[in-house]
C-alpha cells in the first residue's frame, strides 16, 4: 500500500482500536510454491502486549495452504470506508474519491499448542459473546468443555507479533473544514452512499486534528 504523509495512521493505540473494532481479517501468504493464498478469519489482540500482537486461528486445511509458521504473513484489517462524491465538495472542479481506514500488518506467526489454542478460542468466543444478553461460552458446562476440545482440534492457533506495518487513515484531511462538514453531513444522510460508520470515523479524525 502506497503511503501518503497526509493520511498516515501511526499511533499504536489507534491501530489497536481499528483491530478491536474490525476483527475480521484477511490473511495473505506467498508460499514456497510461488502461490498467493488468502483466507479470512477473526483475530483479537493480546491485550497484555505493549506492541501489536494478534491472536487467531485457521482451519487445519488453511494451515497447510499458508505453510503457517514458516514465513511472514500479511494481515489486512479494514475499517469503515465509502465513496465520496465530488458533488459534496463545492462548485470547483473535483474528482470522486474513496475514504477509508486500513492497516497492513506483517509478521511470522508462532504456532500454538493444543492447550493455548483452546484458550485463545475461548477468548475469541468471549470477545464476541460478551455483548449478548445470555452469552454462550465455549466452556460453560462439562459437555461444552468436551465439545470445545473436540472442535479446537480441527484448528491451528497462532500468535503474530507485528514486526512491520503500513496503516492509512484517509478521511479528507486534505480538505477545508467546511468541505469536511458537507461530506460528513452527506454520509449521515439517507443518500445512496450514506454511511454512519464512516461519518463517525471522519468526525473522530478531524476532532483529533482540532478542526
Secondary structure, DSSP 8 states (H G I E B T S, - for coil): ----GGGB---HHHHHHHHHH--EEEEEEE-TTS-EEEEEEEEEE-TT-SS-EEEEEEEHHHHHHHTTTSSEEEEEEEEEEEEE-GGGS-SS----EEEEEEEEEEEE-EE--HHHHHHHHHHHHHHHHTTSTT---TTSSHHHHHHHHHHHTTEEEEEEE--EEEEEEESSTTS-HHHHHHHHHHHTTTSTT--HHHHHHHHHHHHHTT-
